[in-house]
Amino acid sequence: GCLITKGTDLSAGRMVGLAACISAMLLQRTDYASRVLPNLPDFPVWGGLIVVLLVMAVFGAVNGCVIAFLKVPPFIATLGMQTIVYGLCSVLTDNQPMGGYKESYTNVANGSLFTIGDFKFPFLALIAVAVGVYMWFLYNKTRHGKYMYAIGGNENAAQVAGVNVPATLIRIYVLASVMYALGGFLLGAKAGGASTATGFGYELEAIAACTIGGVSTNGGVGKVSGVLIGVMVFEVLKICLQFMGVDPAYTFIVQGLVIIVAVALDLRKYLAKK
């Protein structure tokens, strides 16, 4: 959504990290010796998820307001938010890694809906499908989706046509932050731990996956199906590099090259149309 409106969100990775850390603080076992909040009573998993979603939505709303009303370029606004969120995460966690999660929390990411022989259909796959379907419906079948593409095509024309640009932008960045919250919540459950390093560089992976999936950096172009394919291609690329025994440090180089090449190809298409 951010890219379709010619914006970007560089705070994504750090928001995922903060969401994972807040989830960790709320959902540690009550008998765990190193609990961050030792006086917190047993907290339900769904309650932890709601708290994380609400907290991250506030950061998204701030991003949206700064971009919509103060006219700060999204790149700068979200870069500032990235630093703020990282600092806040460091303060909250005292830069200490956290673990000792409740089994009901880790089961969200590691459990499966059903098993047929050796095949397991994990909860994560179900959540991914549900989010994909929801985003497809939002982008293609709602007024918000049409407004989003209109802003990406030409913001001034959208404003003249009666689109409430500030409200739409705020909704876009709030929804993005809610998705980061869900991602951080699930990442913490999957990893079994969280720290200030959680989610580092995820915004680069998101941009790369979107550009591979056909989302134009010039705005107004992009499909949910393309993004999902881009994510899968990017993950397969990383898995292949791991199987080939490539040093993990080199994956960052590959990611950077993929982003540059994908954007360059996209710009060539854009210039050819003009």
DRENRODREN-827938 format. One record per residue: residue in three letters; x, y, z of N, C-alpha, C in turn. Coordinates in nm, 2 decimals. Example, Ala and Ser with C-alpha at 12.3 -4.5 7.8 and 13.67 -1.06 7.14 Angstrom:
// residues 2
ALA;1.32;-0.57;0.78;1.23;-0.45;0.78;1.32;-0.33;0.78
SER;1.28;-0.22;0.71;1.37;-0.11;0.71;1.29;0.00;0.79
END
This chain:
// residues 274
GLY;0.08;-0.12;0.00;0.00;0.00;0.00;0.09;0.13;0.00
CYS;0.19;0.13;0.08;0.28;0.24;0.09;0.35;0.27;-0.04
LEU;0.40;0.16;-0.11;0.47;0.17;-0.23;0.37;0.22;-0.35
ILE;0.25;0.17;-0.34;0.15;0.20;-0.45;0.12;0.35;-0.45
THR;0.13;0.42;-0.33;0.11;0.56;-0.32;0.24;0.64;-0.33
LYS;0.34;0.58;-0.40;0.47;0.64;-0.42;0.54;0.67;-0.29
GLY;0.50;0.60;-0.18;0.57;0.61;-0.05;0.65;0.49;-0.03
THR;0.71;0.49;0.09;0.78;0.37;0.14;0.78;0.37;0.29
ASP;0.80;0.26;0.35;0.80;0.25;0.50;0.93;0.18;0.55
LEU;1.02;0.27;0.59;1.15;0.21;0.63;1.15;0.17;0.78
SER;1.03;0.20;0.85;1.02;0.16;0.99;0.97;0.01;1.01
ALA;0.95;-0.05;0.89;0.88;-0.19;0.90;0.96;-0.29;0.99
GLY;1.09;-0.30;0.96;1.17;-0.40;1.03;1.17;-0.38;1.18
ARG;1.19;-0.25;1.22;1.20;-0.22;1.36;1.06;-0.23;1.43
MET;0.96;-0.20;1.36;0.82;-0.22;1.41;0.79;-0.37;1.44
VAL;0.84;-0.45;1.35;0.82;-0.60;1.36;0.90;-0.64;1.49
GLY;1.02;-0.59;1.51;1.10;-0.62;1.63;1.03;-0.57;1.75
LEU;0.98;-0.45;1.76;0.91;-0.40;1.88;0.79;-0.48;1.91
ALA;0.71;-0.52;1.80;0.60;-0.61;1.82;0.63;-0.74;1.88
ALA;0.74;-0.80;1.84;0.79;-0.93;1.89;0.83;-0.91;2.03
CYS;0.90;-0.80;2.07;0.94;-0.78;2.21;0.83;-0.75;2.30
ILE;0.73;-0.68;2.26;0.61;-0.65;2.34;0.53;-0.78;2.36
SER;0.52;-0.86;2.26;0.46;-0.99;2.27;0.53;-1.08;2.37
ALA;0.67;-1.07;2.37;0.75;-1.15;2.46;0.72;-1.11;2.60
MET;0.72;-0.98;2.62;0.70;-0.93;2.76;0.57;-0.97;2.82
LEU;0.47;-0.98;2.73;0.33;-1.01;2.78;0.30;-1.16;2.80
LEU;0.38;-1.24;2.72;0.34;-1.38;2.70;0.45;-1.48;2.75
GLN;0.54;-1.43;2.84;0.63;-1.52;2.90;0.56;-1.61;3.01
ARG;0.61;-1.73;3.03;0.55;-1.81;3.14;0.56;-1.75;3.27
THR;0.46;-1.77;3.35;0.45;-1.71;3.49;0.56;-1.77;3.58
ASP;0.61;-1.89;3.55;0.71;-1.95;3.64;0.85;-1.93;3.58
TYR;0.86;-1.85;3.47;0.99;-1.82;3.41;1.07;-1.73;3.50
ALA;1.20;-1.76;3.54;1.28;-1.69;3.63;1.31;-1.55;3.59
SER;1.34;-1.53;3.46;1.38;-1.40;3.41;1.27;-1.32;3.34
ARG;1.15;-1.33;3.39;1.04;-1.25;3.34;1.07;-1.10;3.34
VAL;1.04;-1.03;3.23;1.06;-0.89;3.22;0.96;-0.82;3.31
LEU;0.84;-0.87;3.31;0.73;-0.81;3.39;0.69;-0.91;3.50
PRO;0.77;-0.93;3.61;0.74;-1.04;3.70;0.61;-1.03;3.77
ASN;0.55;-0.91;3.78;0.42;-0.90;3.85;0.30;-0.91;3.76
LEU;0.32;-0.93;3.63;0.21;-0.94;3.54;0.14;-1.08;3.55
PRO;0.01;-1.08;3.57;-0.06;-1.21;3.58;-0.06;-1.28;3.45
ASP;-0.10;-1.40;3.45;-0.10;-1.48;3.33;-0.19;-1.41;3.22
PHE;-0.13;-1.38;3.11;-0.19;-1.30;3.00;-0.24;-1.39;2.89
PRO;-0.36;-1.38;2.84;-0.40;-1.47;2.73;-0.33;-1.43;2.60
VAL;-0.32;-1.53;2.52;-0.25;-1.51;2.39;-0.32;-1.41;2.30
TRP;-0.45;-1.42;2.29;-0.53;-1.33;2.21;-0.52;-1.19;2.27
GLY;-0.51;-1.18;2.40;-0.50;-1.04;2.46;-0.37;-0.98;2.43
GLY;-0.26;-1.06;2.43;-0.13;-1.01;2.39;-0.13;-0.96;2.24
LEU;-0.20;-1.04;2.15;-0.21;-1.00;2.01;-0.28;-0.86;2.00
ILE;-0.39;-0.85;2.07;-0.47;-0.72;2.06;-0.39;-0.60;2.11
VAL;-0.32;-0.62;2.22;-0.23;-0.51;2.27;-0.13;-0.47;2.17
VAL;-0.06;-0.57;2.11;0.04;-0.54;2.01;-0.02;-0.47;1.89
LEU;-0.13;-0.52;1.84;-0.19;-0.46;1.73;-0.23;-0.31;1.76
LEU;-0.28;-0.28;1.87;-0.32;-0.15;1.91;-0.20;-0.05;1.92
VAL;-0.10;-0.10;1.99;0.02;-0.02;2.01;0.09;0.01;1.88
MET;0.10;-0.09;1.79;0.17;-0.06;1.66;0.08;0.03;1.57
ALA;-0.05;0.02;1.58;-0.14;0.10;1.51;-0.12;0.25;1.54
VAL;-0.09;0.28;1.66;-0.06;0.42;1.70;0.06;0.47;1.63
PHE;0.17;0.39;1.62;0.29;0.43;1.55;0.25;0.45;1.40
GLY;0.17;0.37;1.34;0.13;0.38;1.20;0.05;0.51;1.18
ALA;-0.04;0.54;1.28;-0.12;0.66;1.27;-0.03;0.79;1.27
VAL;0.08;0.78;1.36;0.17;0.89;1.36;0.25;0.91;1.23
ASN;0.29;0.80;1.17;0.35;0.80;1.04;0.26;0.86;0.94
GLY;0.14;0.82;0.94;0.04;0.87;0.84;0.01;1.02;0.86
CYS;0.00;1.06;0.98;-0.03;1.20;1.01;0.09;1.29;0.97
VAL;0.21;1.25;1.00;0.33;1.33;0.96;0.34;1.34;0.81
ILE;0.31;1.23;0.74;0.32;1.23;0.59;0.20;1.31;0.53
ALA;0.08;1.29;0.58;-0.04;1.35;0.52;-0.05;1.50;0.56
PHE;-0.02;1.54;0.68;-0.05;1.68;0.72;0.08;1.77;0.72
LEU;0.19;1.71;0.76;0.31;1.79;0.76;0.39;1.78;0.63
LYS;0.34;1.69;0.54;0.39;1.68;0.40;0.54;1.64;0.40
VAL;0.58;1.57;0.51;0.72;1.51;0.52;0.72;1.39;0.42
PRO;0.83;1.39;0.33;0.84;1.27;0.24;0.84;1.14;0.32
PRO;0.76;1.04;0.27;0.75;0.91;0.35;0.89;0.85;0.38
PHE;0.98;0.87;0.29;1.12;0.81;0.32;1.18;0.87;0.45
ILE;1.16;1.00;0.46;1.22;1.07;0.58;1.14;1.04;0.70
ALA;1.01;1.05;0.69;0.92;1.03;0.81;0.94;0.89;0.87
THR;0.94;0.79;0.78;0.95;0.65;0.83;1.09;0.62;0.87
LEU;1.19;0.69;0.82;1.33;0.67;0.87;1.34;0.72;1.01
GLY;1.28;0.84;1.04;1.28;0.89;1.17;1.21;0.80;1.27
MET;1.09;0.74;1.22;1.01;0.65;1.30;1.09;0.52;1.33
GLN;1.17;0.48;1.23;1.25;0.36;1.25;1.35;0.37;1.37
THR;1.41;0.49;1.37;1.51;0.52;1.48;1.44;0.53;1.62
ILE;1.32;0.60;1.62;1.24;0.61;1.74;1.20;0.48;1.79
VAL;1.15;0.39;1.71;1.10;0.26;1.75;1.21;0.17;1.80
TYR;1.32;0.18;1.73;1.44;0.10;1.78;1.49;0.15;1.91
GLY;1.49;0.28;1.93;1.53;0.33;2.07;1.43;0.29;2.17
LEU;1.30;0.30;2.14;1.20;0.26;2.24;1.21;0.11;2.27
CYS;1.24;0.03;2.17;1.26;-0.11;2.19;1.38;-0.14;2.28
SER;1.49;-0.07;2.26;1.61;-0.08;2.34;1.58;-0.05;2.49
VAL;1.50;0.06;2.51;1.47;0.10;2.65;1.38;0.00;2.71
LEU;1.28;-0.05;2.64;1.18;-0.15;2.70;1.25;-0.28;2.74
THR;1.34;-0.33;2.65;1.40;-0.46;2.68;1.54;-0.45;2.75
ASP;1.59;-0.33;2.77;1.72;-0.30;2.83;1.83;-0.38;2.75
ASN;1.80;-0.40;2.62;1.89;-0.47;2.52;1.92;-0.61;2.56
GLN;1.82;-0.67;2.64;1.84;-0.81;2.68;1.75;-0.90;2.59
PRO;1.80;-1.01;2.54;1.71;-1.11;2.47;1.61;-1.17;2.56
MET;1.49;-1.20;2.51;1.39;-1.26;2.59;1.34;-1.39;2.54
GLY;1.30;-1.48;2.63;1.25;-1.61;2.60;1.15;-1.66;2.70
GLY;1.14;-1.79;2.72;1.05;-1.85;2.82;0.90;-1.83;2.79
TYR;0.87;-1.84;2.66;0.73;-1.82;2.62;0.64;-1.93;2.67
LYS;0.51;-1.90;2.68;0.41;-2.00;2.71;0.39;-2.09;2.59
GLU;0.36;-2.21;2.61;0.34;-2.31;2.50;0.22;-2.27;2.41
SER;0.12;-2.21;2.47;0.00;-2.17;2.39;0.04;-2.06;2.29
TYR;0.14;-1.98;2.32;0.19;-1.87;2.23;0.28;-1.93;2.12
THR;0.37;-2.02;2.15;0.46;-2.08;2.05;0.38;-2.17;1.96
ASN;0.27;-2.23;2.01;0.18;-2.32;1.93;0.12;-2.24;1.81
VAL;0.10;-2.11;1.83;0.03;-2.03;1.73;0.11;-2.04;1.60
ALA;0.25;-2.04;1.61;0.33;-2.05;1.49;0.38;-2.19;1.46
ASN;0.39;-2.27;1.56;0.45;-2.41;1.53;0.34;-2.52;1.52
GLY;0.22;-2.49;1.56;0.11;-2.59;1.55;0.06;-2.60;1.41
SER;-0.02;-2.70;1.39;-0.08;-2.73;1.26;-0.23;-2.75;1.27
LEU;-0.30;-2.71;1.17;-0.45;-2.72;1.17;-0.50;-2.86;1.16
PHE;-0.43;-2.93;1.07;-0.46;-3.08;1.05;-0.34;-3.15;0.99
THR;-0.34;-3.28;1.01;-0.23;-3.36;0.95;-0.28;-3.47;0.87
ILE;-0.23;-3.49;0.75;-0.27;-3.60;0.66;-0.14;-3.68;0.63
GLY;-0.12;-3.79;0.70;0.01;-3.87;0.68;0.12;-3.79;0.73
ASP;0.22;-3.76;0.64;0.33;-3.68;0.68;0.31;-3.53;0.66
PHE;0.20;-3.50;0.59;0.17;-3.36;0.55;0.10;-3.29;0.67
LYS;0.16;-3.17;0.71;0.09;-3.09;0.81;0.06;-2.96;0.75
PHE;-0.07;-2.91;0.78;-0.11;-2.78;0.73;-0.09;-2.68;0.85
PRO;0.02;-2.60;0.86;0.04;-2.52;0.97;-0.05;-2.40;0.99
PHE;-0.07;-2.36;1.11;-0.15;-2.24;1.14;-0.09;-2.12;1.06
LEU;0.04;-2.11;1.05;0.10;-2.00;0.98;0.05;-1.99;0.83
ALA;0.04;-2.10;0.77;-0.01;-2.11;0.63;-0.15;-2.05;0.62
LEU;-0.24;-2.10;0.72;-0.38;-2.05;0.73;-0.38;-1.90;0.74
ILE;-0.30;-1.85;0.83;-0.30;-1.70;0.86;-0.25;-1.63;0.73
ALA;-0.15;-1.68;0.67;-0.10;-1.62;0.54;-0.21;-1.61;0.44
VAL;-0.28;-1.72;0.42;-0.39;-1.73;0.32;-0.50;-1.63;0.36
ALA;-0.53;-1.62;0.49;-0.64;-1.53;0.53;-0.60;-1.38;0.51
VAL;-0.48;-1.35;0.54;-0.43;-1.21;0.52;-0.42;-1.18;0.37
GLY;-0.38;-1.27;0.29;-0.37;-1.25;0.14;-0.51;-1.23;0.08
VAL;-0.61;-1.31;0.13;-0.74;-1.29;0.07;-0.80;-1.16;0.12
TYR;-0.78;-1.12;0.25;-0.83;-0.99;0.30;-0.77;-0.88;0.22
MET;-0.64;-0.88;0.20;-0.57;-0.77;0.13;-0.62;-0.76;-0.02
TRP;-0.64;-0.88;-0.08;-0.69;-0.88;-0.22;-0.83;-0.81;-0.22
PHE;-0.91;-0.85;-0.13;-1.05;-0.79;-0.13;-1.04;-0.64;-0.10
LEU;-0.95;-0.60;-0.01;-0.94;-0.46;0.02;-0.89;-0.38;-0.10
TYR;-0.79;-0.43;-0.17;-0.73;-0.36;-0.28;-0.82;-0.35;-0.40
ASN;-0.90;-0.46;-0.43;-0.98;-0.47;-0.55;-1.13;-0.44;-0.54
LYS;-1.18;-0.46;-0.42;-1.33;-0.45;-0.41;-1.38;-0.34;-0.32
THR;-1.29;-0.26;-0.27;-1.34;-0.15;-0.17;-1.30;-0.01;-0.22
ARG;-1.37;0.08;-0.17;-1.34;0.22;-0.20;-1.20;0.26;-0.16
HIS;-1.16;0.21;-0.05;-1.02;0.24;0.00;-0.92;0.20;-0.10
GLY;-0.94;0.08;-0.16;-0.84;0.03;-0.26;-0.84;0.12;-0.38
LYS;-0.95;0.16;-0.43;-0.96;0.25;-0.55;-0.89;0.39;-0.52
TYR;-0.92;0.44;-0.40;-0.85;0.57;-0.35;-0.70;0.55;-0.35
MET;-0.65;0.44;-0.30;-0.51;0.41;-0.29;-0.44;0.42;-0.43
TYR;-0.50;0.35;-0.52;-0.45;0.35;-0.66;-0.46;0.49;-0.72
ALA;-0.56;0.56;-0.69;-0.58;0.69;-0.75;-0.47;0.79;-0.69
ILE;-0.44;0.78;-0.57;-0.34;0.86;-0.51;-0.20;0.83;-0.57
GLY;-0.18;0.70;-0.59;-0.05;0.66;-0.65;-0.04;0.70;-0.79
GLY;-0.15;0.71;-0.87;-0.15;0.75;-1.01;-0.12;0.90;-1.02
ASN;-0.20;0.98;-0.94;-0.18;1.13;-0.94;-0.25;1.18;-0.82
GLU;-0.18;1.22;-0.72;-0.23;1.26;-0.59;-0.32;1.39;-0.61
ASN;-0.27;1.48;-0.69;-0.35;1.61;-0.70;-0.48;1.58;-0.77
ALA;-0.48;1.50;-0.88;-0.60;1.46;-0.95;-0.70;1.39;-0.86
ALA;-0.65;1.30;-0.77;-0.73;1.23;-0.67;-0.80;1.33;-0.58
GLN;-0.72;1.43;-0.53;-0.78;1.53;-0.44;-0.89;1.60;-0.51
VAL;-0.87;1.65;-0.63;-0.97;1.72;-0.71;-1.09;1.64;-0.73
ALA;-1.07;1.50;-0.75;-1.18;1.41;-0.78;-1.26;1.38;-0.65
GLY;-1.22;1.43;-0.54;-1.30;1.42;-0.41;-1.25;1.31;-0.32
VAL;-1.13;1.26;-0.35;-1.07;1.16;-0.25;-1.01;1.23;-0.13
ASN;-1.04;1.18;-0.01;-0.98;1.24;0.11;-0.84;1.18;0.12
VAL;-0.75;1.25;0.07;-0.61;1.20;0.06;-0.55;1.18;0.20
PRO;-0.56;1.28;0.29;-0.49;1.26;0.42;-0.55;1.14;0.50
ALA;-0.68;1.12;0.50;-0.75;1.01;0.57;-0.70;0.87;0.51
THR;-0.70;0.87;0.37;-0.66;0.75;0.30;-0.51;0.71;0.34
LEU;-0.42;0.81;0.34;-0.28;0.79;0.37;-0.27;0.74;0.51
ILE;-0.34;0.80;0.60;-0.34;0.75;0.75;-0.38;0.61;0.76
ARG;-0.49;0.57;0.69;-0.54;0.43;0.69;-0.44;0.34;0.64
ILE;-0.37;0.38;0.53;-0.27;0.29;0.47;-0.16;0.26;0.57
TYR;-0.11;0.37;0.63;0.01;0.34;0.73;-0.03;0.28;0.86
VAL;-0.16;0.30;0.90;-0.21;0.22;1.02;-0.22;0.07;0.98
LEU;-0.28;0.04;0.86;-0.29;-0.10;0.82;-0.15;-0.16;0.81
ALA;-0.06;-0.09;0.75;0.08;-0.14;0.74;0.13;-0.18;0.87
SER;0.12;-0.09;0.97;0.17;-0.11;1.11;0.10;-0.23;1.18
VAL;-0.03;-0.24;1.15;-0.10;-0.36;1.21;-0.05;-0.49;1.15
MET;-0.01;-0.49;1.02;0.05;-0.60;0.96;0.19;-0.63;1.02
TYR;0.26;-0.53;1.05;0.40;-0.55;1.11;0.38;-0.61;1.25
ALA;0.27;-0.56;1.32;0.24;-0.61;1.45;0.21;-0.76;1.44
LEU;0.13;-0.80;1.35;0.10;-0.94;1.33;0.22;-1.02;1.30
GLY;0.31;-0.97;1.21;0.43;-1.03;1.17;0.52;-1.05;1.29
GLY;0.54;-0.95;1.37;0.63;-0.96;1.49;0.57;-1.06;1.59
PHE;0.44;-1.06;1.61;0.38;-1.15;1.70;0.41;-1.30;1.66
LEU;0.39;-1.32;1.53;0.41;-1.46;1.48;0.56;-1.49;1.47
LEU;0.65;-1.39;1.44;0.79;-1.42;1.43;0.85;-1.46;1.57
GLY;0.80;-1.39;1.67;0.84;-1.42;1.81;0.80;-1.56;1.85
ALA;0.68;-1.60;1.81;0.63;-1.73;1.84;0.71;-1.84;1.77
LYS;0.74;-1.81;1.64;0.81;-1.91;1.56;0.96;-1.92;1.61
ALA;1.02;-1.81;1.64;1.16;-1.81;1.69;1.18;-1.86;1.83
GLY;1.08;-1.84;1.91;1.09;-1.88;2.05;1.16;-1.78;2.14
GLY;1.19;-1.66;2.08;1.26;-1.56;2.15;1.26;-1.43;2.07
ALA;1.30;-1.32;2.14;1.30;-1.19;2.07;1.40;-1.10;2.13
SER;1.45;-1.00;2.05;1.55;-0.91;2.10;1.54;-0.78;2.02
THR;1.62;-0.68;2.05;1.62;-0.56;1.97;1.67;-0.59;1.82
ALA;1.73;-0.70;1.80;1.78;-0.73;1.66;1.67;-0.80;1.58
THR;1.56;-0.84;1.64;1.45;-0.91;1.57;1.39;-0.81;1.46
GLY;1.38;-0.86;1.34;1.32;-0.78;1.24;1.41;-0.69;1.16
PHE;1.54;-0.70;1.20;1.64;-0.61;1.13;1.65;-0.64;0.98
GLY;1.63;-0.53;0.90;1.64;-0.54;0.76;1.52;-0.59;0.69
TYR;1.41;-0.61;0.76;1.29;-0.67;0.70;1.23;-0.57;0.60
GLU;1.25;-0.44;0.62;1.19;-0.34;0.53;1.25;-0.36;0.39
LEU;1.38;-0.40;0.39;1.45;-0.42;0.26;1.39;-0.54;0.19
GLU;1.37;-0.65;0.26;1.31;-0.77;0.21;1.17;-0.74;0.15
ALA;1.09;-0.66;0.23;0.96;-0.62;0.18;0.96;-0.55;0.05
ILE;1.05;-0.45;0.04;1.06;-0.36;-0.08;1.10;-0.45;-0.20
ALA;1.20;-0.54;-0.17;1.25;-0.63;-0.28;1.14;-0.72;-0.32
ALA;1.06;-0.78;-0.23;0.96;-0.87;-0.27;0.85;-0.80;-0.35
CYS;0.82;-0.68;-0.31;0.71;-0.60;-0.38;0.76;-0.56;-0.52
THR;0.89;-0.52;-0.54;0.94;-0.48;-0.67;0.95;-0.60;-0.76
ILE;0.99;-0.72;-0.70;0.99;-0.84;-0.78;0.85;-0.88;-0.83
GLY;0.75;-0.85;-0.74;0.62;-0.89;-0.77;0.54;-0.79;-0.85
GLY;0.61;-0.69;-0.91;0.55;-0.60;-1.00;0.49;-0.47;-0.95
VAL;0.51;-0.44;-0.82;0.47;-0.31;-0.76;0.56;-0.20;-0.81
SER;0.50;-0.10;-0.88;0.58;0.01;-0.94;0.62;0.11;-0.83
THR;0.75;0.15;-0.83;0.79;0.26;-0.74;0.74;0.39;-0.79
ASN;0.68;0.40;-0.91;0.62;0.52;-0.96;0.48;0.54;-0.91
GLY;0.43;0.44;-0.84;0.30;0.45;-0.78;0.18;0.41;-0.87
GLY;0.07;0.37;-0.81;-0.05;0.34;-0.89;-0.05;0.20;-0.95
VAL;0.05;0.12;-0.94;0.06;-0.01;-1.00;0.10;-0.12;-0.90
GLY;0.03;-0.23;-0.90;0.07;-0.34;-0.81;-0.05;-0.42;-0.77
LYS;-0.03;-0.55;-0.77;-0.14;-0.65;-0.73;-0.09;-0.73;-0.61
VAL;-0.19;-0.77;-0.53;-0.16;-0.85;-0.41;-0.10;-0.99;-0.46
SER;-0.16;-1.04;-0.57;-0.11;-1.17;-0.62;0.04;-1.16;-0.65
GLY;0.08;-1.05;-0.72;0.22;-1.02;-0.75;0.31;-1.01;-0.63
VAL;0.26;-0.94;-0.53;0.34;-0.93;-0.40;0.36;-1.07;-0.34
LEU;0.25;-1.15;-0.34;0.27;-1.29;-0.28;0.37;-1.37;-0.36
ILE;0.36;-1.36;-0.49;0.46;-1.43;-0.57;0.60;-1.38;-0.55
GLY;0.61;-1.24;-0.53;0.74;-1.18;-0.50;0.80;-1.23;-0.37
VAL;0.71;-1.24;-0.27;0.76;-1.29;-0.14;0.81;-1.43;-0.15
MET;0.73;-1.52;-0.22;0.77;-1.66;-0.24;0.91;-1.67;-0.32
VAL;0.92;-1.59;-0.42;1.04;-1.59;-0.50;1.16;-1.55;-0.42
PHE;1.14;-1.45;-0.33;1.25;-1.40;-0.25;1.29;-1.50;-0.14
GLU;1.19;-1.57;-0.09;1.22;-1.67;0.02;1.29;-1.79;-0.04
VAL;1.24;-1.83;-0.16;1.31;-1.94;-0.23;1.45;-1.91;-0.27
LEU;1.48;-1.78;-0.31;1.61;-1.74;-0.33;1.70;-1.75;-0.21
LYS;1.65;-1.71;-0.10;1.73;-1.72;0.03;1.75;-1.86;0.07
ILE;1.65;-1.95;0.05;1.67;-2.09;0.09;1.77;-2.16;0.00
CYS;1.76;-2.12;-0.13;1.86;-2.18;-0.23;2.00;-2.14;-0.19
LEU;2.02;-2.01;-0.15;2.15;-1.96;-0.11;2.20;-2.04;0.01
GLN;2.11;-2.07;0.11;2.15;-2.15;0.23;2.19;-2.29;0.19
PHE;2.11;-2.35;0.10;2.14;-2.49;0.05;2.28;-2.49;-0.02
MET;2.31;-2.38;-0.09;2.44;-2.38;-0.16;2.56;-2.35;-0.07
GLY;2.52;-2.33;0.06;2.63;-2.30;0.16;2.69;-2.16;0.15
VAL;2.61;-2.07;0.09;2.66;-1.93;0.08;2.66;-1.87;0.22
ASP;2.76;-1.79;0.25;2.77;-1.72;0.38;2.65;-1.63;0.39
PRO;2.58;-1.64;0.51;2.46;-1.55;0.53;2.48;-1.40;0.50
ALA;2.60;-1.36;0.53;2.63;-1.22;0.50;2.62;-1.18;0.36
TYR;2.64;-1.27;0.27;2.63;-1.25;0.12;2.49;-1.23;0.08
THR;2.39;-1.28;0.16;2.25;-1.27;0.12;2.21;-1.13;0.12
PHE;2.27;-1.04;0.20;2.24;-0.90;0.20;2.28;-0.84;0.07
ILE;2.40;-0.88;0.02;2.45;-0.83;-0.11;2.35;-0.87;-0.22
VAL;2.30;-0.99;-0.22;2.21;-1.04;-0.32;2.08;-0.96;-0.31
GLN;2.03;-0.94;-0.19;1.91;-0.87;-0.17;1.92;-0.73;-0.23
GLY;2.03;-0.66;-0.20;2.05;-0.53;-0.25;2.05;-0.52;-0.40
LEU;2.12;-0.62;-0.46;2.12;-0.63;-0.61;1.99;-0.65;-0.67
VAL;1.91;-0.74;-0.60;1.77;-0.77;-0.65;1.69;-0.65;-0.65
ILE;1.69;-0.57;-0.54;1.62;-0.44;-0.53;1.65;-0.35;-0.65
ILE;1.78;-0.33;-0.67;1.83;-0.24;-0.77;1.79;-0.28;-0.91
VAL;1.81;-0.41;-0.94;1.77;-0.46;-1.07;1.62;-0.45;-1.09
ALA;1.54;-0.49;-0.99;1.39;-0.49;-1.01;1.34;-0.35;-1.03
VAL;1.39;-0.25;-0.95;1.35;-0.11;-0.97;1.40;-0.06;-1.11
ALA;1.52;-0.09;-1.15;1.57;-0.05;-1.28;1.48;-0.10;-1.39
LEU;1.44;-0.23;-1.39;1.36;-0.28;-1.49;1.22;-0.22;-1.49
ASP;1.17;-0.19;-1.37;1.04;-0.12;-1.36;1.04;0.02;-1.42
LEU;1.15;0.09;-1.39;1.17;0.23;-1.45;1.18;0.22;-1.60
ARG;1.24;0.12;-1.65;1.26;0.11;-1.80;1.12;0.09;-1.86
LYS;1.03;0.01;-1.79;0.89;0.00;-1.84;0.82;0.13;-1.84
TYR;0.84;0.20;-1.73;0.77;0.33;-1.71;0.82;0.43;-1.81
LEU;0.95;0.44;-1.84;1.00;0.54;-1.94;0.96;0.50;-2.08
ALA;0.95;0.37;-2.10;0.90;0.32;-2.24;0.76;0.36;-2.27
LYS;0.68;0.36;-2.16;0.54;0.40;-2.18;0.53;0.55;-2.21
LYS;0.62;0.63;-2.15;0.61;0.77;-2.17;0.66;0.81;-2.31
END
